[in-house]
């Protein structure tokens, strides 16, 4: 899936990566997130540990399963 050119969105394609690399990439992206930006990520498993981190650190997220075994998570600051 090609990366979008939207400057308000950081796109992370985390498919095929082994733990802990997906978590590390998301946390790095969160640290670099600019005001008004969001993260949209694709991953092959639902990242329950990430959800706890997001809730604790005042982020909101939505998760969809566009196809079986593929999760799209959108993360934004509250």
KANORHU-V853788 format. One record per pair of residues at least 24 apart in sequence whose ideal C-beta (glycine too) atoms are under 10 Angstrom apart, sorted by the first residue. I is the first residue (numbers start at 1). J is the second residue. D is the distance in Angstrom with one decimal. If there is no record, write none. Layout:
BEGIN
I|J|D / I|J|D
END
This chain:
BEGIN
1|42|6.7 / 1|70|9.9 / 1|72|10.0 / 3|40|9.9 / 4|40|7.9 / 6|37|9.3 / 6|38|9.2 / 6|40|8.9 / 7|34|8.9 / 7|36|9.3 / 7|37|7.8 / 8|34|8.7 / 8|36|5.8 / 8|37|5.5 / 8|38|6.7 / 9|37|6.6 / 9|38|5.5 / 9|39|7.4 / 9|40|5.6 / 9|74|8.5 / 9|76|9.9 / 10|34|8.9 / 10|37|6.0 / 10|38|7.3 / 10|39|4.8 / 10|40|7.4 / 10|41|8.6 / 10|75|9.0 / 11|38|9.8 / 11|39|7.8 / 11|40|5.3 / 11|41|7.5 / 11|42|8.2 / 12|39|6.4 / 12|40|7.4 / 12|41|4.1 / 12|42|7.3 / 12|43|8.2 / 12|73|9.2 / 12|75|9.6 / 13|40|9.6 / 13|41|7.6 / 13|42|5.2 / 13|43|8.6 / 14|41|5.7 / 14|42|6.3 / 14|43|4.4 / 14|44|7.9 / 14|45|9.5 / 14|47|8.7 / 14|71|9.5 / 14|73|9.5 / 15|41|9.6 / 15|42|5.8 / 15|43|6.6 / 15|44|5.4 / 15|45|9.9 / 15|69|9.8 / 15|70|7.5 / 15|71|9.8 / 16|43|9.7 / 16|44|7.5 / 17|43|8.2 / 17|44|8.9 / 19|45|9.2 / 19|47|9.6 / 19|49|9.4 / 20|49|9.7 / 22|47|7.0 / 22|50|8.3 / 23|47|7.3 / 23|49|7.0 / 23|50|6.3 / 23|53|8.3 / 26|50|6.1 / 26|53|8.6 / 26|54|9.1 / 26|73|8.6 / 26|75|7.7 / 27|53|7.5 / 27|57|9.8 / 29|75|8.5 / 30|54|8.3 / 30|57|7.7 / 30|59|7.3 / 30|75|7.2 / 30|77|9.2 / 33|59|9.0 / 33|75|8.3 / 33|76|8.9 / 33|77|7.2 / 35|77|7.8 / 36|76|9.2 / 36|77|8.7 / 37|75|9.7 / 37|76|8.3 / 37|77|8.6 / 38|74|5.9 / 38|75|6.2 / 38|76|4.5 / 38|77|8.3 / 39|73|7.8 / 39|74|7.1 / 39|75|4.3 / 39|76|7.9 / 40|72|6.7 / 40|73|7.5 / 40|74|5.1 / 40|75|7.9 / 40|76|9.9 / 41|71|8.3 / 41|72|7.1 / 41|73|5.1 / 41|74|8.0 / 41|75|7.4 / 42|66|8.4 / 42|70|6.4 / 42|71|7.2 / 42|72|5.6 / 42|73|8.2 / 43|69|10.0 / 43|70|7.8 / 43|71|5.3 / 43|72|8.3 / 43|73|7.0 / 44|69|5.9 / 44|70|6.3 / 44|71|7.3 / 45|69|8.0 / 45|70|9.5 / 45|71|7.0 / 46|71|5.3 / 46|73|8.4 / 47|71|7.5 / 47|73|6.9 / 50|75|8.6 / 51|75|9.9 / 54|78|9.8
END
